[in-house]
Amino acid sequence: MTSVFTPHPTHFTMFTDLSFDSQWRTSWPYDSNAKDPAYRHEPVDLRNEPDRVYELPEVERAPGLAPFLQLLNGKSSIFRTLACNYREGCGEKLGHGVGSYVYLAFKENASCQHCDPYVIVFGRLSQILHETFPGIDFETAVSASMERFDIYGTEAGWTMCLDVHVFRPDLDEARKDWISLLDVIGRHLVRMKLQKLNGRNLF
């Protein structure tokens, strides 16, 4: 596991973390038979059908996910999304938490065969986040997990599960700051372009 941690002058922190899990495997299309009906839906290919983002139950619960997903699946993006989730909670120490995860893959299968590009993606994202939020007044965490994935049962390479959490004393503030954080992340990721270097896709 590789971690980058930047302490804040107060008790608040921006935390970014990258990990690898070669044992876990994500599949697309995924099983839509979730136990909770609120999470049950058929997989949607947002690169080819971007307007269907509003059919996702996650977007119904958190409309702020829609612009993020549309941006990452847009024509100018080198990514596609495979799955997402949204959750809220409350703890004694950190207050109200708002979180989401999105599974990212490169739109071209050939670019998913190696971990290197994902490592560079998250490394540069971490740097941007620490530079953009040097004096945050809320606890926040952005983590990424590298996992294997299949497409229609065929090995497709690697995907990156990007997990974003924001904690605030007030739930509405947590939601607002979560949306702001997604906006920074999305605008940074969509600017990335792949270049060939020694036969491998790097940036």
Summary of the structure (lengths in Angstrom):
residues: 203
radius of gyration: 16.8
end to end distance: 22.1
largest distance: 50.8
contacts: 610
relative contact order: 0.20
helix: 31%
strand: 39%
